[in-house]
Amino acid sequence: MKSTAIARDLLGEDGVYRHVGPARVFTSEADAIRAIKGQDETALLPGEVVVVAGIGPMGTGMEEV
């Protein structure tokens, strides 16, 4: 997650963002987007964290997911 995308009021006293709760792991951007949009039975539930595994630097930079 980009640090600039975190609202300051979500940071703890130590300046670190933490979220405790269930995580949903996806291995493709397309699957994650379907769940985010609630387009099938994999729809996300409130409070779930989205993790997209295996998406990283490609070529000269980080892909925007």
Sequence and secondary structure as in RCSB ss.txt:
>XXXX:A:sequence
MKSTAIARDLLGEDGVYRHVGPARVFTSEADAIRAIKGQDETALLPGEVVVVAGIGPMGTGMEEV
>XXXX:A:secstr
  GGGS GGGB TTS B   S EEEESSHHHHHHHHHT STT   TT EEEETT  EETTEE   
